[in-house]
Amino acid sequence: MATLRDLAKTLRSKNCDPFNTTFDVFFDDAETYQRVKESGAINATDIAALYGLEPAGVLGIYFLDGPMAFKVTIVKDIPSSDPDCKDVFGAHQHLQLSNITIPEGSSQ
């Protein structure tokens, strides 16, 4: 088993608007990308739990075979325009996602 942080070349988060955060995860090779894609570990239920959301708060999970990457978009708990927002740019939200465990082999 490995974490997403161990397998990804690039793992980042950013605002896609004041109310949503998007995560971009890129891989160096097709084998690692396919391992993650086929693992079932990247799913709305588990990602929602990481961020304290209902599964409906995960707006989309998109696997992109060409660039060997995936994108996840979630609803922000506090809009970036709110004075209480501690991460206005959404640039520090990827840490929880990076801890997802990816099993060995092609599927769970």
C-alpha positions in Angstrom: 0.0 0.0 0.0 1.1 3.5 -0.7 -0.5 6.9 -0.2 -1.4 9.2 -3.1 1.4 11.5 -2.0 3.9 8.6 -2.6 2.6 8.0 -6.1 1.7 11.4 -7.6 4.2 13.6 -9.5 2.1 16.7 -8.7 -0.7 17.1 -6.2 -2.2 20.6 -5.8 -5.4 22.4 -4.8 -6.8 25.8 -5.8 -10.0 27.7 -5.9 -12.0 27.2 -9.1 -14.4 30.0 -7.8 -15.1 31.5 -4.3 -17.3 28.5 -3.4 -15.4 25.5 -4.7 -11.9 24.0 -4.5 -10.4 21.8 -7.2 -7.6 19.3 -6.9 -5.3 18.3 -9.7 -3.2 15.1 -9.4 -0.7 14.2 -12.1 1.4 11.0 -12.5 4.7 10.2 -14.1 3.8 7.0 -15.7 0.7 5.2 -17.1 1.1 2.2 -14.8 0.8 4.3 -11.6 -2.0 6.3 -13.1 -4.0 3.2 -14.0 -3.3 1.7 -10.5 -4.9 4.7 -8.9 -7.7 5.0 -11.4 -8.7 1.3 -11.1 -8.2 1.1 -7.3 -11.6 2.6 -6.4 -9.9 4.7 -3.7 -10.8 8.0 -5.5 -14.5 8.2 -4.8 -17.0 10.8 -3.7 -17.9 9.0 -0.4 -14.3 8.8 0.9 -13.3 12.3 -0.4 -16.4 13.8 1.2 -15.5 12.2 4.6 -11.9 13.6 4.4 -13.3 17.1 4.1 -16.3 16.8 6.4 -18.8 17.0 3.5 -21.8 15.0 2.4 -21.0 13.0 -0.8 -23.0 15.6 -2.8 -20.4 18.1 -1.8 -18.0 16.3 -4.2 -19.0 18.0 -7.4 -17.0 15.9 -9.7 -14.2 13.4 -10.1 -12.6 13.4 -13.6 -9.9 11.0 -14.8 -7.9 12.2 -17.8 -6.1 9.4 -19.5 -4.1 11.6 -22.0 -2.2 13.6 -19.3 -2.3 10.7 -16.8 -4.2 12.9 -14.2 -7.4 13.3 -12.3 -9.3 16.3 -11.0 -11.7 16.5 -8.1 -13.9 19.5 -7.3 -15.5 20.0 -3.9 -17.6 22.6 -2.2 -15.6 24.9 0.1 -16.8 24.9 3.7 -16.2 28.7 3.9 -16.3 30.8 0.8 -13.0 32.5 0.0 -14.7 35.9 0.2 -15.6 35.2 3.9 -13.5 37.1 6.5 -13.1 33.8 8.4 -11.6 31.9 5.4 -8.0 30.9 6.4 -7.0 29.7 2.9 -8.3 32.4 0.5 -6.6 30.7 -2.6 -7.5 27.1 -1.7 -3.8 26.3 -2.1 -3.4 24.3 1.2 -6.4 21.9 0.9 -4.6 19.0 -0.9 -3.0 17.5 2.3 -6.0 15.4 3.3 -6.3 14.1 -0.3 -2.6 13.2 -0.4 -3.1 10.8 2.5 -5.6 8.5 0.6 -4.2 4.9 0.7 -3.9 3.3 -2.7 -3.8 -0.6 -2.6 -1.4 -2.7 -4.6 -2.8 -4.3 -7.7 -5.4 -2.9 -10.1 -8.6 -3.0 -8.0 -9.9 -3.2 -4.5 
